[in-house]
Amino acid sequence: MFQKIQSYCDTLKSDFDKIPQPRKILLEKISQYIAQKQVQEKEINLVYICTHNSRRSHYGQVWAKVASVYFSIRNVNTFSGGTEATAFNINAINALKRVGFDIKPINVEKNSTYHVSFDENEKPIICFSKVYDDPKNPRSDFAAIMTCGDAEENCPFIPGVELRIGTTYDDPKAFDGTAHQDEKYDERCKQIALETLYVFSNVK
């Protein structure tokens, strides 16, 4: 794992006690799902969903993969999607770069596809905006983790899902173009990283 990201995770691990207890109980449901899949020796598919698949859901996809490697949990596949496709937001990309990710576009268009690298020995995470039922996402045997309230309300039924859980986060989009833009994106990135690491730390 890239040293800067490794150090970031090491620091966050000492902050688990800052997560409110009701939130921990919610997050541990995801831990239990992952642990059950491990016992069954099955692939672990996690799909992070928000409205536009541009910010919070990508953070979830990226940090879940990082957390699985950090805690040596095998057979974890992470995905993201939305109720509509837009683009992986540049402010979200820049926040991940500030943490230490190497992010490169593999095409340049309105909805570009990016390779997000975090470890010399792991394949890059492939990120682009898509609807939650895109053919590149699993159609069955997966957990749907709703990262925003709008997606939770607008996706009343997701076919093939085994666990559906709402871990909603405030949208940093509200601060686009303001003096607090980078601060708020970094804050949301850190919160999702912290909680995702906590999830994987509890996989027994």
SULRA-V864149 format. One record per residue. RES is the residue in three letters. PSI is psi in degrees with one decimal (* if undefined). OMEGA is omega in radians with two decimals (none if undefined). NEAR is the number of other ideal C-beta (glycine too) atoms within 12 Angstrom. Layout:
res->RES psi->PSI omega->OMEGA near->NEAR
res->RES psi->PSI omega->OMEGA near->NEAR
This chain:
res->MET psi->140.9 omega->3.11 near->27
res->PHE psi->137.6 omega->-3.01 near->25
res->GLN psi->-39.5 omega->-3.12 near->14
res->LYS psi->-40.2 omega->3.12 near->20
res->ILE psi->-40.4 omega->3.08 near->34
res->GLN psi->-45.9 omega->3.14 near->21
res->SER psi->-38.3 omega->3.11 near->16
res->TYR psi->-44.8 omega->3.13 near->31
res->CYS psi->-40.7 omega->3.12 near->34
res->ASP psi->-41.6 omega->-3.14 near->16
res->THR psi->-44.6 omega->-3.13 near->18
res->LEU psi->-33.7 omega->-3.12 near->31
res->LYS psi->-30.4 omega->3.13 near->23
res->SER psi->-3.2 omega->-3.12 near->16
res->ASP psi->9.4 omega->-3.11 near->19
res->PHE psi->-29.6 omega->-3.12 near->25
res->ASP psi->-9.6 omega->3.11 near->14
res->LYS psi->-10.2 omega->3.11 near->17
res->ILE psi->125.9 omega->3.14 near->28
res->PRO psi->145.2 omega->-3.08 near->15
res->GLN psi->-42.9 omega->3.10 near->13
res->PRO psi->-34.6 omega->3.12 near->11
res->ARG psi->-39.7 omega->3.11 near->24
res->LYS psi->-41.7 omega->-3.14 near->22
res->ILE psi->-40.5 omega->3.10 near->17
res->LEU psi->-48.2 omega->-3.10 near->24
res->LEU psi->-32.8 omega->-3.11 near->35
res->GLU psi->-17.9 omega->3.04 near->26
res->LYS psi->-34.8 omega->3.07 near->24
res->ILE psi->-40.8 omega->3.09 near->45
res->SER psi->-44.6 omega->-3.12 near->34
res->GLN psi->-38.7 omega->3.10 near->23
res->TYR psi->-46.2 omega->-3.14 near->33
res->ILE psi->-43.7 omega->-3.13 near->41
res->ALA psi->-40.1 omega->3.12 near->24
res->GLN psi->-41.9 omega->3.11 near->20
res->LYS psi->-37.7 omega->3.10 near->28
res->GLN psi->-46.4 omega->-3.14 near->23
res->VAL psi->-38.5 omega->3.14 near->13
res->GLN psi->-4.4 omega->-3.12 near->14
res->GLU psi->43.3 omega->3.13 near->10
res->LYS psi->159.9 omega->3.04 near->21
res->GLU psi->143.2 omega->3.12 near->23
res->ILE psi->109.8 omega->-3.09 near->37
res->ASN psi->119.4 omega->-3.12 near->33
res->LEU psi->123.2 omega->-3.13 near->47
res->VAL psi->118.1 omega->3.13 near->46
res->TYR psi->127.2 omega->-2.97 near->48
res->ILE psi->128.9 omega->2.91 near->48
res->CYS psi->175.9 omega->-2.94 near->49
res->THR psi->-56.2 omega->-3.00 near->31
res->HIS psi->-0.4 omega->-3.08 near->32
res->ASN psi->54.0 omega->-3.08 near->43
res->SER psi->-24.2 omega->-3.05 near->40
res->ARG psi->-81.3 omega->-3.00 near->45
res->ARG psi->-38.8 omega->-3.14 near->48
res->SER psi->-33.9 omega->3.06 near->51
res->HIS psi->-39.4 omega->3.05 near->49
res->TYR psi->-44.3 omega->3.13 near->49
res->GLY psi->-47.9 omega->3.14 near->47
res->GLN psi->-47.2 omega->-3.08 near->47
res->VAL psi->-50.3 omega->-3.05 near->46
res->TRP psi->-30.5 omega->3.08 near->50
res->ALA psi->-40.1 omega->3.10 near->46
res->LYS psi->-43.6 omega->3.11 near->41
res->VAL psi->-46.6 omega->-3.11 near->42
res->ALA psi->-37.7 omega->3.13 near->41
res->SER psi->-39.1 omega->3.11 near->38
res->VAL psi->-41.5 omega->-3.13 near->31
res->TYR psi->-40.3 omega->-3.12 near->32
res->PHE psi->11.4 omega->3.06 near->28
res->SER psi->44.4 omega->3.05 near->14
res->ILE psi->117.4 omega->-3.03 near->31
res->ARG psi->166.5 omega->3.02 near->18
res->ASN psi->35.6 omega->3.11 near->21
res->VAL psi->124.5 omega->3.07 near->36
res->ASN psi->129.6 omega->-3.11 near->29
res->THR psi->144.0 omega->-3.06 near->44
res->PHE psi->170.5 omega->3.01 near->39
res->SER psi->161.7 omega->3.12 near->51
res->GLY psi->174.1 omega->-3.14 near->44
res->GLY psi->-180.0 omega->3.02 near->41
res->THR psi->-14.1 omega->2.98 near->30
res->GLU psi->157.5 omega->-3.14 near->24
res->ALA psi->136.7 omega->3.08 near->27
res->THR psi->-92.6 omega->3.08 near->26
res->ALA psi->154.1 omega->3.03 near->28
res->PHE psi->113.1 omega->-2.98 near->41
res->ASN psi->136.2 omega->-3.08 near->35
res->ILE psi->-33.1 omega->3.12 near->23
res->ASN psi->-36.5 omega->3.06 near->33
res->ALA psi->-40.4 omega->3.10 near->46
res->ILE psi->-45.8 omega->-3.10 near->32
res->ASN psi->-34.6 omega->3.09 near->21
res->ALA psi->-42.1 omega->3.10 near->37
res->LEU psi->-37.8 omega->3.09 near->39
res->LYS psi->-38.1 omega->-3.14 near->26
res->ARG psi->-26.7 omega->3.09 near->21
res->VAL psi->-27.2 omega->3.12 near->35
res->GLY psi->3.4 omega->3.11 near->25
res->PHE psi->146.0 omega->3.01 near->35
res->ASP psi->113.3 omega->-3.04 near->24
res->ILE psi->122.5 omega->-3.10 near->31
res->LYS psi->133.8 omega->3.03 near->19
res->PRO psi->138.0 omega->3.06 near->22
res->ILE psi->-3.5 omega->2.91 near->17
res->ASN psi->162.0 omega->-3.14 near->15
res->VAL psi->107.4 omega->3.11 near->12
res->GLU psi->-174.0 omega->-3.10 near->13
res->LYS psi->-40.4 omega->3.09 near->13
res->ASN psi->80.6 omega->-3.07 near->24
res->SER psi->155.5 omega->3.03 near->24
res->THR psi->135.9 omega->-3.08 near->25
res->TYR psi->145.5 omega->2.92 near->33
res->HIS psi->121.7 omega->-3.12 near->23
res->VAL psi->110.3 omega->-3.08 near->38
res->SER psi->141.4 omega->-3.13 near->28
res->PHE psi->-5.8 omega->-3.02 near->38
res->ASP psi->135.2 omega->-3.12 near->25
res->GLU psi->-24.2 omega->-3.05 near->14
res->ASN psi->5.0 omega->-3.13 near->10
res->GLU psi->147.1 omega->3.05 near->24
res->LYS psi->147.6 omega->3.08 near->15
res->PRO psi->149.2 omega->3.01 near->23
res->ILE psi->132.8 omega->-3.13 near->36
res->ILE psi->120.0 omega->-3.08 near->30
res->CYS psi->127.9 omega->2.96 near->42
res->PHE psi->159.1 omega->-3.10 near->37
res->SER psi->136.1 omega->-3.10 near->36
res->LYS psi->162.0 omega->3.03 near->33
res->VAL psi->157.3 omega->-3.01 near->29
res->TYR psi->-25.6 omega->3.14 near->41
res->ASP psi->25.6 omega->3.06 near->27
res->ASP psi->145.5 omega->-3.13 near->23
res->PRO psi->-22.7 omega->3.14 near->11
res->LYS psi->-9.8 omega->3.07 near->23
res->ASN psi->154.9 omega->3.13 near->35
res->PRO psi->147.9 omega->-3.14 near->28
res->ARG psi->-12.3 omega->3.13 near->20
res->SER psi->165.4 omega->3.06 near->17
res->ASP psi->56.8 omega->3.12 near->24
res->PHE psi->162.7 omega->3.01 near->37
res->ALA psi->133.5 omega->3.07 near->39
res->ALA psi->117.8 omega->-3.10 near->41
res->ILE psi->109.6 omega->-3.03 near->47
res->MET psi->115.6 omega->-3.04 near->39
res->THR psi->-2.9 omega->3.06 near->46
res->CYS psi->151.5 omega->-3.09 near->36
res->GLY psi->-35.5 omega->3.14 near->20
res->ASP psi->-43.0 omega->3.13 near->24
res->ALA psi->-37.9 omega->3.13 near->38
res->GLU psi->-40.2 omega->-3.13 near->24
res->GLU psi->-36.2 omega->-3.02 near->15
res->ASN psi->-2.6 omega->3.05 near->20
res->CYS psi->72.5 omega->-3.09 near->31
res->PRO psi->-23.8 omega->-3.14 near->13
res->PHE psi->128.9 omega->3.09 near->11
res->ILE psi->110.7 omega->-3.11 near->29
res->PRO psi->142.6 omega->3.01 near->18
res->GLY psi->-2.0 omega->-3.05 near->19
res->VAL psi->140.0 omega->3.09 near->28
res->GLU psi->-34.7 omega->3.09 near->29
res->LEU psi->129.6 omega->3.04 near->28
res->ARG psi->125.4 omega->-3.06 near->27
res->ILE psi->139.3 omega->-3.13 near->33
res->GLY psi->112.0 omega->3.04 near->27
res->THR psi->68.5 omega->-2.96 near->42
res->THR psi->147.8 omega->-3.14 near->28
res->TYR psi->148.7 omega->3.05 near->37
res->ASP psi->144.6 omega->-3.07 near->19
res->ASP psi->119.1 omega->3.10 near->29
res->PRO psi->-12.6 omega->3.11 near->35
res->LYS psi->-29.1 omega->-3.12 near->26
res->ALA psi->-18.1 omega->-3.08 near->18
res->PHE psi->8.6 omega->3.10 near->22
res->ASP psi->133.4 omega->3.09 near->20
res->GLY psi->7.8 omega->3.13 near->12
res->THR psi->172.7 omega->3.12 near->14
res->ALA psi->-18.5 omega->-3.10 near->9
res->HIS psi->8.0 omega->-3.04 near->16
res->GLN psi->-59.9 omega->-3.07 near->23
res->ASP psi->-39.1 omega->3.12 near->23
res->GLU psi->-45.4 omega->-3.09 near->17
res->LYS psi->-34.9 omega->3.07 near->27
res->TYR psi->-41.8 omega->3.10 near->37
res->ASP psi->-39.6 omega->3.14 near->25
res->GLU psi->-44.8 omega->-3.12 near->24
res->ARG psi->-40.5 omega->3.09 near->39
res->CYS psi->-44.5 omega->-3.12 near->39
res->LYS psi->-41.5 omega->-3.14 near->28
res->GLN psi->-45.6 omega->-3.13 near->32
res->ILE psi->-37.5 omega->3.06 near->45
res->ALA psi->-47.5 omega->-3.13 near->41
res->LEU psi->-49.5 omega->-3.06 near->35
res->GLU psi->-32.8 omega->3.11 near->40
res->THR psi->-39.4 omega->3.05 near->46
res->LEU psi->-39.2 omega->3.11 near->38
res->TYR psi->-43.0 omega->3.10 near->37
res->VAL psi->-51.0 omega->-3.06 near->43
res->PHE psi->-24.6 omega->3.10 near->39
res->SER psi->-20.6 omega->-3.09 near->31
res->ASN psi->6.5 omega->3.09 near->26
res->VAL psi->116.1 omega->-3.09 near->32
res->LYS psi->* omega->none near->14
